[in-house]
Amino acid sequence: MFLFNTTFTVDDREFLWWQDWMRETYKAGILEVAPDSELSVYSIDATSDGVSKSFSAQWHCSTLQDLGRVRLKSMSLCQKLLAEKGERCLSFTTLMRRLNI
């Protein structure tokens, strides 16, 4: 199992817009290229500062091929998000692999 994480920092004023974008653009776009992948989204509550909040969007992929497709599509979509919303919706990514401990 591989995990591709994208952490988003979203201005509180953009939250409803970002939530729609996640559903209609981000999730839908990635499922087009990696339909067997699964998305989980978490609020990172400790990061709330009254102006913005962070969220973790984690794609669970069973193959390296799906992981690669998710990574490329996510980066493309996040670049478009940055171009449209600037610092009001920032993102960075992390590749992770589950350890059996």
Protein Blocks (a to p, Z undefined) as FASTA:
>chain_A
ZZddddddddfklmmmmmmmmmmmmmmmmmmmmmmbccdddddfklpgolaccddddddd
fbfklmmmmmmmmmmmmmmmmmmnmmmlccdddddddddZZ
